[in-house]
Amino acid sequence: MKNSIEVVNELLVNLFNDILTIEKESLESGPFNDLTMTELHIIEAIGLVSKTMSETAAKLGITSGTLTTAITRLLKKGYVIRNHTQEDRRVVQISLTHKGKLVYRLHEKFHATMVKSIVNELSAEDNNILIESLSRLTQFFRDQYEIIK
């Protein structure tokens, strides 16, 4: 019989793997199958309001150079627009095209459906426990990221 640590470990590993697999399969079988998962997460980071390249790179925890390469691919595929700001030509703003916004909304809907399927079945007390547990897990990952950074 598994102890609680083994059960939680197995659940977390399966959860992460399942989310990635489902997102990947949905992407590959859907109308936006020209996107990679990385590109999808960049679209998600840009969101519906235009951002600078440096803001987006910081949000993703990647270098501006890495983001520039990905944005160039997304630009060619028609998902993003890249412009220099009038105030400072060195600052580059990126925003989603209509096609990019459509992908963003579909991905957002996937996440909303996933969360609702969990939360709607919980009591208020269980919901609070879930929030507290996920907050601790999130903080653990942020702390680990700071250690390896």
C-alpha positions in Angstrom: 0.0 0.0 0.0 1.3 3.4 -1.0 1.9 6.1 1.7 0.5 9.6 1.2 3.8 11.0 -0.1 4.0 8.3 -2.8 0.3 9.0 -3.8 0.8 12.8 -3.9 4.0 12.3 -6.0 2.2 10.0 -8.4 -0.8 12.4 -8.7 1.4 15.4 -9.4 3.6 13.7 -12.0 0.5 12.3 -13.7 -1.3 15.7 -13.5 1.6 17.6 -15.1 2.1 14.9 -17.8 -1.6 14.7 -18.6 -2.0 18.5 -18.9 1.0 18.7 -21.3 -0.2 15.7 -23.3 -3.8 17.0 -23.6 -2.6 20.5 -24.6 -0.2 19.0 -27.1 -2.8 16.7 -28.6 -5.4 19.4 -28.8 -3.0 21.7 -30.5 -1.8 19.1 -33.0 -5.3 18.0 -33.9 -6.9 21.4 -34.0 -7.0 24.3 -36.4 -3.8 25.8 -35.0 -1.6 22.8 -35.5 1.2 24.9 -36.9 2.0 26.1 -33.3 4.3 24.5 -30.8 3.6 24.3 -27.1 6.3 26.9 -26.5 4.7 29.2 -29.0 1.3 28.7 -27.4 2.7 29.7 -24.0 4.3 32.8 -25.5 0.9 33.7 -27.0 -0.6 33.2 -23.5 2.1 35.4 -21.9 1.4 38.2 -24.4 -2.3 38.1 -23.7 -4.9 40.4 -25.1 -3.0 43.7 -24.2 0.2 44.5 -26.1 3.4 44.2 -24.1 7.0 45.0 -24.6 9.4 42.3 -25.5 11.3 42.7 -22.2 8.0 42.5 -20.2 7.1 39.3 -22.0 10.6 37.7 -21.7 10.6 38.5 -18.0 7.1 37.0 -17.5 8.3 33.8 -19.3 11.7 33.7 -17.5 13.6 33.7 -20.8 16.1 36.0 -22.5 15.0 38.7 -24.9 17.1 36.9 -27.6 15.2 33.7 -27.1 11.9 35.5 -27.2 13.0 37.4 -30.4 13.6 34.1 -32.2 10.2 32.8 -31.2 8.4 36.1 -32.0 9.9 36.0 -35.5 8.4 32.6 -36.1 5.0 33.7 -34.7 5.2 36.8 -36.9 5.7 34.7 -40.0 2.8 32.4 -39.0 0.5 35.4 -38.5 -0.1 35.2 -34.8 1.7 38.4 -33.6 2.5 42.0 -34.6 5.8 43.6 -33.6 6.2 47.4 -33.5 8.7 49.9 -32.2 7.2 52.5 -29.8 7.1 56.1 -31.0 8.6 57.4 -27.7 11.7 55.1 -27.9 12.5 53.2 -31.1 14.6 50.7 -29.1 11.5 49.5 -27.3 9.6 46.8 -29.2 5.9 46.2 -28.5 4.3 42.9 -29.4 0.6 42.2 -29.6 -1.6 39.4 -30.9 -3.3 39.5 -34.3 -6.9 38.4 -34.7 -5.6 34.9 -35.3 -3.4 35.1 -32.2 -6.3 36.3 -30.0 -8.4 33.5 -31.2 -5.8 31.0 -30.1 -5.4 32.8 -26.8 -9.2 32.6 -26.2 -9.4 28.9 -27.1 -6.5 28.1 -24.7 -8.1 30.3 -22.0 -11.3 28.4 -22.5 -9.5 25.1 -22.0 -8.0 26.3 -18.7 -11.4 27.7 -17.5 -13.2 24.4 -18.3 -10.5 22.4 -16.5 -10.7 24.7 -13.4 -14.5 24.7 -13.3 -14.6 20.9 -13.5 -12.6 20.7 -10.3 -13.9 23.7 -8.3 -17.6 23.1 -9.1 -17.4 19.7 -7.3 -15.8 21.0 -4.1 -17.3 22.3 -0.9 -16.2 25.8 0.2 -13.9 24.2 2.7 -12.3 21.8 0.2 -12.0 24.7 -2.2 -10.0 26.7 0.4 -7.8 23.7 1.1 -7.1 23.3 -2.6 -6.2 27.0 -3.0 -3.9 26.8 0.0 -2.3 23.6 -1.2 -1.8 25.0 -4.7 -0.4 28.2 -3.3 2.2 26.3 -1.3 3.1 24.2 -4.4 3.4 27.3 -6.5 5.7 28.9 -3.9 7.8 25.7 -3.8 8.4 25.9 -7.5 9.2 29.6 -7.4 11.7 29.0 -4.6 13.3 26.1 -6.6 13.5 28.3 -9.7 15.3 31.0 -7.7 17.8 28.4 -6.4 18.6 27.1 -9.9 18.6 30.5 -11.6 
